[in-house]
């Protein structure tokens, strides 16, 4: 879970993008990487196979310093989507503070999407993480394609949990920033209840969100002009 270093005044949060192969996890990170000010982001690292599918994981550390002098590191990961990399997906989920489940919105991908959703829940529990209390959002990606599921066709994903569902076209950057904004809002509130981010570390929700999104190109998003909590 979230890593605190009192001596160095540092907090590190981990966000994982989970989902089937080719659902758009890497596309989300690549889009965010392009939108974030280079001064507050690290190097986007990928390890791909010859067919361009992510084999291991991407890691993108985003960092900023609060007005109270606390350095906050936000680390974004993806898991490999292929079935053969089950053990790697479980390892990458270790210590995560929030999860974005990226799903292919097409009806033809319904069975695969549910299998990976259940796989994610199983791997969270294997890591000692409680899905019902962990910040999780579902991003229904590829909503520009034909045969997309409607909101009333997602009951299979909402039987155990009731996460927020966000529509996206990640390849065009649509819904990508909004997904991260909602997920980090939930992550802040969960952590604040657990460790007192505002009380003990003097980091308000507004500052936490604005420090991240004020360094991001919000043009074309629903967050334009709203680099803070809404």
LINBEL-V454257 format. One record per backbone hydrogen bond with DSSP energy under -0.5 kcal/mol. CO is the residue of the C=O (numbers start at 0). NH is the residue of the N-H. E is the energy in kcal/mol with one decimal. If there is no record, write none. Layout:
((CO	NH	E) (CO	NH	E))
This chain:
((1	3	-0.5) (2	11	-2.5) (4	8	-1.1) (4	9	-2.0) (8	70	-2.8) (9	4	-2.8) (10	72	-3.3) (11	2	-2.3) (12	74	-3.2) (13	96	-2.9) (13	97	-1.0) (14	76	-2.8) (15	17	-0.6) (15	99	-2.5) (16	78	-1.7) (17	101	-3.3) (19	22	-1.5) (23	27	-2.0) (24	28	-1.7) (25	29	-2.7) (26	30	-2.3) (27	31	-2.4) (28	32	-2.6) (29	33	-1.7) (30	34	-1.2) (31	35	-1.4) (34	216	-2.6) (36	39	-2.1) (37	40	-0.9) (39	62	-1.9) (42	44	-0.7) (44	58	-0.8) (46	54	-2.3) (46	55	-1.1) (48	51	-2.0) (52	48	-1.8) (57	77	-0.9) (58	44	-1.2) (59	61	-0.5) (59	75	-1.5) (60	41	-2.1) (61	73	-4.1) (63	71	-3.3) (65	68	-1.8) (69	65	-3.1) (69	71	-0.6) (70	10	-2.6) (70	72	-0.5) (71	63	-2.0) (72	12	-3.1) (72	74	-0.6) (73	61	-3.6) (73	75	-0.6) (74	14	-3.1) (75	59	-1.9) (76	16	-2.7) (80	20	-0.7) (81	84	-1.8) (82	85	-0.9) (84	88	-2.0) (85	89	-1.9) (86	90	-1.9) (87	91	-2.7) (88	92	-1.5) (90	93	-1.4) (92	95	-1.9) (96	134	-0.6) (97	15	-2.3) (98	100	-0.6) (98	136	-1.9) (99	17	-2.5) (99	101	-0.8) (100	102	-0.6) (100	138	-3.1) (102	104	-0.6) (102	140	-3.2) (104	148	-2.9) (105	108	-1.8) (106	109	-1.8) (108	112	-2.7) (109	113	-2.3) (110	114	-2.0) (111	115	-2.1) (112	116	-2.2) (113	117	-2.6) (114	118	-1.9) (115	119	-2.3) (116	120	-2.1) (117	121	-2.2) (118	122	-2.4) (119	123	-2.5) (120	124	-2.0) (121	125	-2.0) (122	126	-1.1) (123	126	-0.7) (123	128	-2.7) (124	127	-1.7) (128	130	-0.8) (129	132	-1.7) (129	133	-1.3) (134	98	-2.4) (135	163	-0.6) (136	100	-2.9) (136	138	-0.5) (137	139	-0.7) (137	165	-3.0) (138	102	-3.0) (138	140	-1.1) (139	167	-2.3) (140	104	-2.7) (141	144	-1.8) (146	106	-3.0) (149	152	-2.0) (150	153	-0.9) (153	156	-1.3) (153	157	-0.9) (154	157	-0.5) (163	137	-2.9) (165	139	-2.9) (167	142	-2.2) (168	171	-2.0) (168	173	-1.9) (169	172	-1.4) (172	175	-0.7) (172	176	-0.6) (173	168	-2.1) (174	178	-1.7) (175	179	-1.8) (176	180	-2.6) (177	181	-2.4) (178	182	-2.3) (179	183	-2.7) (180	184	-1.9) (181	185	-2.2) (182	186	-2.3) (183	187	-2.6) (184	188	-2.1) (185	189	-2.2) (186	190	-2.6) (187	191	-2.9) (188	192	-1.8) (189	193	-1.5) (190	194	-3.5) (190	195	-0.7) (191	195	-1.5) (195	199	-2.8) (195	200	-1.1) (196	202	-2.3) (197	201	-0.7) (201	203	-0.6) (203	207	-2.7) (204	208	-2.4) (205	209	-2.6) (206	210	-2.7) (207	211	-0.9) (208	212	-2.9) (209	213	-2.2) (211	214	-0.9) (212	215	-1.2) (214	36	-3.1) (215	217	-0.8) (217	220	-2.2) (220	223	-1.0) (222	225	-3.1))
